[in-house]
Amino acid sequence: MSLKKLEQMIDSEKVYIYRNQEVIIVGYVIEHNEYVIGVQIDSITQTFIKENDNKLGLWLDCFKEKDEVPVILETVNNSNLPANQQKSKFPSIYIESKENMKSLTAMLMSDIEKVRTDPGYVNQAKQVCNNVSAIVNIIKLQLQLLQEG
């Protein structure tokens, strides 16, 4: 039931209020039996991970349609602050992860081509995939901790 609600929210392309912020749920994938959901907040897509259907349902209950909730969103203009006090819209872990994902994707695509042309490369490719999976899990954990922090 929660998955169906998530799909309806994505298909509607409506603006929702989540933690006093305007958000749009843009998509999801299921990886390792977890829901990995993309949510656009201030034109930045952030990833949320929910371990099961119950947690997904509880999380979705926190979203209210924009028209249902009178919310005053405050925009902070930090350009008048000294450079060392300005807050970046992008946490450094997000920027690093984004670059790592591009690199890992390119590496995996290269390995796929090598496996197609050289069956002897399969064992090495399996090890590369295991290492990439470990890196992705670490990045997911870092982003999840950042989200909860």
N, C-alpha and C positions, 0 to 999 in steps of 0.2 A: 504494500500500500504506500509506503514512504517513497519508494522508487517511482511509482506512478505520479505522486505529488511533485517530486523533483522534476520529472520530465514535463509535467504541465507548467511548472514555474519557468522552466527553460523555454518551452515553446511559446509562452505568452509574451516573452521579452519585456515584461513589466518591470518597473522600478520598485524595489522593495526597500523597507527600512530595516536595517540590522545594526544593532548597537549604535543607534542614532546616526547612522550613515546611510546615504543612498547607495544601493547596490543593485546589480543585475546579475542573475545567475546565468552564466554563458555556456556551461556544458559540464559533462562528467565522463569519467571512465571508471571501470572496475579493474583494479590491479591487486593481485594477491588477496582476493576476497574482501577488499576495502573499496569504499567509494572515494574517488579522488575528484573533487568538485572545483570547477573554476568559477570564481566570483569576481566581477569587475567592481572595484571600489575606486572612485576618483580616477577613472580611466586606466587603472592599473589592475591587471588580472592577478588575483591571489588564489592560492590553492588551499583547500580545506580537505582534511582526510577524516572520514568517519568509518569506524571499524565494522559496524554492522547496521542492520535495518533499524533497530531500536534507537541507536545513537543518531542515525540520520533523521529519523522522525522527530526526535526531541530538538535537534538542531533546526530543522525546517520550521518548527513551531515558533522559533524566535524571529522569523521573518514576517513582517506585516506589509500589506500593500501600502504604497505611499499615500494613497487617498484615504486610507483608514485612520492614519495616525497623524495628528497635527504636530509636526516636528520642526523646530528651528535649528537649522544646521549652521554652525559657526565656522567660518573660514578664517584661518589664521594666516596673515601675510607676514612671513618671517624675513622678508627681504630687507627690512630696516634693522635687523639684528646683526651683530658682528658675525663674520663668517664662521667662527668656531661655535656659535650658538644656533646657527640655522640648522633645521632638521631636513634631511633629505627625504624625498617621497619614497625613495627606493632603499630599503635596508641593504647593507653591503652583502649580506648572505644571499639575497635575492639576485643581485647583479652577478655575483660569483657563480651561483647555481645556474643561471641562465646561460652564461658563457660555457660552463662545464657541460651542460646538456647539448649545446651545439657541437662541441668537440666529441663527446661520447657518441652522439648520433652519427657523425661523420665516420668515426672509427668503426662502428657497428656496420654501417653500410659498406665500408671497404671490406670488412671481414666476410660479409654475406657474399660479395663478389668473389673473394678468394676461395670460399667453400664451394661455390659453383664450379670453379675452374680446377680446384685441387682438392679432391676428397681426403687427402692426407692431412689437410689443415683443420679438419673437423675437431679433433681433440683440443688443439690450441684455441680454436674459436669458442669452444664450450667454456674454457677457462676465462677467456676474455669476457664472455657474457656473464659468468658468475661474478667477476670483478666489477663489471658495470652495474649489475644488480645490487651489489653491496654498496657501491658509491651512491646509487639512486636512493637506496634505503637510508643512508646517512643524511643525504640532502633533505629527504622527506621529514626525517626526525628533526633536523635543524629548523626547517620551516615551520613545523608543527609547534616546536618549542617557542619560536619567535611569535607565532600566532597566539599562543596561550599566555605569553609573557606580557 
